[in-house]
Amino acid sequence: MNDSNKPTINDVARLAKVSKKTVSRVINKSPLLSDKTRQLVESVIAEIGYVPNPQARALALRRNFIIAAIHDNPNAQFLVNVQQGILEGIAGTEFGLMVEPVDRNSPTIVDDIRGFLERQRPYGVVFLPPISENDELASLCEALGTLYVRMVSRELDKPEHIVMSNDREAVYGAVQHLIAMGHEKIALIEGPDSLSPAERRAGYEQAMADAGLPVHDWMIATGGYTFETGVEAGLALIDGKERPTAIFASNDEMAIGAVIAARRRGIEIPRGLSIVGFDDTPLSSHIWPSLTTVRWPIVEMAHAAATKIIHGDEVDANIGVGLPSTLIERDSVVAPPKR
């Protein structure tokens, strides 16, 4: 043992007859170790009472054992799901989670994030949409030597730097479901201007085009991914040139807002208006009628992002890329009223 009689990672490696890197992999739950090696190292750790010192290791690496989730997203449930996924990914390791909000419209966003990274020195960063679409932030991390993963809906970077959902295909399938039920006047509540809402709108437009159904300007309203903007957009569509028989909303909060808008106009859901959301938040199954929605694999994406940051080259770069979204059929969709 060393002079202070506190066992070190070198002591564990020597007694287990493995490398320091192997000991570190055991500590951080690497998936690339055999059960025999893992059990051997864990038994030595238990026998000599070794306790990892993340502060000392962080000082040596000039990095803290922190994964920072950086976001500009008003959807509270989205952030909860991201945190759940990252926390699952770092469970049992030396890593912790930090959540940092930013303003994507700030002219100093790159400098702001540079300052954050230089002050906090996180081991890695997960960029959440929509700021994950900013290539300058990826370049900044490269320049500072900070590991990063971007949560996206289109391939914007190398596989090791992204986790990705199939938003366009998922929305295409959801709108196809409405069309198969007999709906033709299907309106869209899209999200704010960024890549993910654009992908969802593209899926909607493609499904309508493939079915030979027109998309008019009065069939599309824009919201801000909040309940309040969903109410406003829903009222605009209901009170517009022609009332739709169905609405697809780009997230559940706006979809639930559209449900309330329909009730304000005395329209029964789903007989008078069918509504589909996106996310599959807990509230979507708790309202009445329960909301048909697309389950977005946010927890799985965040878990994969944490795994890529912690284990790097030890895991397949393609994990978390192209994770499927799934249509969850509930009570808010029926066939349109007969004419």
C-alpha positions, 0 to 999 in steps of 0.5 A: 500500500502507499504511505497513507495506507489508503489503497490506490487504483495501482494497488488494485491493478497490481493485486488483480494482475490487470492494468489500471485501465481495466480497473477504471473500466470496472469502476465505470461499468464498461460493457467490454469486460468479461464476468471473470475479470469484473468479478476478480477486480471487484473482489480485490476492491472489496478485499482491500477497501479501495474507494475511488477518488474522483477528485484526484482523477479529475485533477489529473485529467483536468476534467470533472466526472460530470456529464452536462445536459445543455438545453433550451427547451420549454418542455419540462417532461422532455427534460425529465425524460432526458435526466432519467436516461442519463442517470440510468446511463451513469448509475453505478459509475463515478459520474454525475449529471449537471443540467445547464439552460441556455438561450439559443437566440442569444448572440453570445451563445457560443461564448456563453457555453465556452465560458461554462465549459471552461469553468465547470470542465465537464467530462462530456456534454449532451446537447439537446434539441434545438441547440444540438443543431448548432455546428459551432457548438460541436466545433467548440467542444472539439477545440476544448477537448470536451466529449460531446453527443448531440440529440438530433432527428437527422444525421448531422455528425459522425455516429459517435457524436449523435443519438437520433430518432426517426421523427419523419418516419414516425409522423408519416406513420401517425398521419397514415393511421389517420388517413386509414381511419378515413380522415382527409382534412388533417391539420398540423400544429407544428413546433417552433423553427428548428430541425425536429419540427421540420422533420415532423412537418416533412413526415406529415406532408409526405403522408398527405401527398402519398394519399393524394390529399392537399395541404392548404395554408389554413391547415397548418398552425405553429406553436411553441411546444407549450400547452398555451400555444397548443390552445391558441393553435387549436382555436386557430385551426377550428375557427379557420377556413374549414374545420379539420376532422383531425389534428396532428400536434408535434408534441403532447402539450400542444395536442392537449392544448388542442383538446381544450380548444375543442372543448371551448368550441363545444366539439366532442373529442374524438367524435367531432375531432380526432387528435394525435400527439407526439412524445407519449408523456405521462399526461397523455394517458391520464387525460380523457379521452386518453391521447393517441400519440407517438412514443419518442424514445427520449430516455433511450436516446439520453441513456445511449448518449451517456454511454457514448461519453463514458465508454467512448471507443469501447461501444458501437458508435451506432448505438442510439442512432435511428431509435424507432418511435412508436404509435400508441393508439388510445381513445382520441382517434376515431373515424370522421363523422359521416357526411 
